[in-house]
């Protein structure tokens, strides 16, 4: 049996479409509250006080991101297209943090959010934020509201 160039191309496209049917290039991050687990390569231990755990959530209806660094509230805008993710200028409250470790993590977390250029989801339960060079700046886990 002899394939023409057109037939071969159509067959290749059909195979690729079938193989890629379970792969989404646009994996939504809206919905869950994402709790910080890791900054760069450093694991972040959850606090016994849930108010001291850094977390964010994305609202697809308003295009806003909001959360906490563990002490201060943060909010701003975001744009997501495919795996590209850009957070606008974030605003945060300026309360004094009683726990110095939380204060350090919070500063680094807010910086990681501003460096974010893209993301990837792992099993829909882990959100990995990446900078413009593709390096992991933060890893967050989906938590129940």
Beta strands, then each sheet from edge to edge (+ up, - down):
strand 1: 33-39
strand 2: 42-43
strand 3: 55-59
strand 4: 64-68
strand 5: 73-81
strand 6: 84-87
strand 7: 91-92
strand 8: 118-122
strand 9: 126-130
strand 10: 136-143
sheet 1: 2+ 1- 3+ 4- 5+ 6-
sheet 2: 2+ 1- 10+ 9- 8+
sheet 3: 2+ 1- 3+ 4- 5+ 7-
end
